[in-house]
Amino acid sequence: MRSNALAILVMLALLLLWEAYCRMSGVTPLVLPAPSDVLRSLYLNAHEISGHALATIGVAALGFSMSVTFAFLTSIALHFTPTLERAFIPVFVVSQTIPLVALAPLMILWFGFGVLPKMLLVILVTFFPILLSLLSGYRQAPRDFLDLMASMGAGRLQRFRRVTLPSARPAFFAGLRISATYAIVATIFAEYAGARSGIGIYILQAKNNFRADLVLSAVVVSAVLTLALLGFLRLIEWWTDPETRRRRHAPA
């Protein structure tokens, strides 16, 4: 909280300016509701929004976890086979140039309105940053340590497990945080293109009813879900930190 105090103060100041403008300018809430109106709508419709939020969380969590697994396995294959890396990295780069506005409807058209198209869209959006972070982290392994283990008879797989993989830990979590910011947004976008429930459907229904306060309420929920996912990743990073584990298992 102390490290983010300035950012929190700036956000509070912007919200106060927004509230003051809405109260003093006379702008209609149909166009721009005040933050207090948004919070009131969020409170009054909390039960309905929570149901849609749970649907979004389920898809985002499933897609993101599969993306992490797929990126990790792919990074190992590319690390041990440079020819595959040279062949597939350009393909992965091209996949990131496809706009979501075109990809999401195609996924719905090909795979229907179930979980699969939304999960695939989350994987496509979040996979590449994690993969690149892992590959970059592998290259940061200390050359001296690798040479030392090689001189002691350690095989390539053992050097990877003992030196290369631990060296990639900071880059891996950096890639996770980058991808996490897109996971919820990608899920909502897929739902917006076509789904039976979720924050994206709720936003679409609120927009069709000209309820700007409900649209912004859904935006607040989306931001909270993204921050919660980032906080969860921070907690995992802290819990798995070697220094933290040493302090946790140190004798009292």
Residue, then its C-alpha position, 0 to 999 in steps of 0.5 A: m500500500r505504501s509503495n502504491a500510495l501515490a497512484i491511489l491518491v491520483m485515482l481518488a483525485l480523478l474520481l472526485l473530479w469525475e463526481a464533481y463534474c457530473r454534479m455541477s455540469g448537469v450532464t445526464p446520467l444516461v450519458l455519464p453517470a457519477p462514480s457514486d451512481v455506478l457504485r449504487s448500481l453495482y450494489l443494487n445489482a450485485h447478485e446478477i453481476s456476481g453470477h456473470a462474474l463467476a462465469t467469466i472467472g471460470v473461463a479465464a482461470l481455465g484458459f489462463s492455466m492451460s496457456v501457462t502449461f502450454a507455454f511452459l512445455t513449448s518453451i522447453a521444446l524450443h529451448f532444446t531444439p533451436t531449429l524449432e524455435r527459428a521455425f515457430i517463433p515467426v508463426f507465433v508472432v504472426s498469431q499476435t497480429i490478428p485483431l480480437v475483433a476479427l478472431a472472436p466472432l470466428m471462434i464462436l462461428w467455428f466452435g459454438f457458444g460453449v466454453l471452448p471458443k472463449m478458452l481458446l481465445v484466452i490461450l491465444v492472447t496470453f500464450f505468447p508473452i509467457l513463452l517469450s518471457l521463458l525463452s528470454g529467462y533461459r538465456q539469462a542462465p549464468r554461463d559460468f554455472l553451466d560450464l561448471m556443471a558440465s565439467m562435473g559431468a552434469g547432462r543437459l537436462q540436469r543443467f536445465r533443471r538446476v541452473t537454467l530453469p531457476s534463472a528464468r523464474p523472474a522473467f517467467f513471473a513477469g510474463l505471467r503478470i503481463s498475460a494476466t492483464y489480458a486474460i479477463v479482457a480476452t474472456i469478456f471480449a469472447e463473451y461479448a461476441g457470443a455467449r450465454s453468460g458472463i461479464g461480456i453478455y452483461i455489458l451487451q445487455a446493459k448497453n442495449n438498455f442504455r444503462a451506462d451505469l451498469v456498463l461501468s459497473a461491469v467495467v469496475v468488476s472487470a478491473v477488480l477481477t484483473l487486480a485480484l488475478l495479479g495479486f494472486l500471482r504476486l502471492i504465488e511469486w512470494w510464496t515460491d521465492p527461495e529466500t521466503r522458503r528459507r525463512r519459512h523453514a528456518p529454525a525459530 
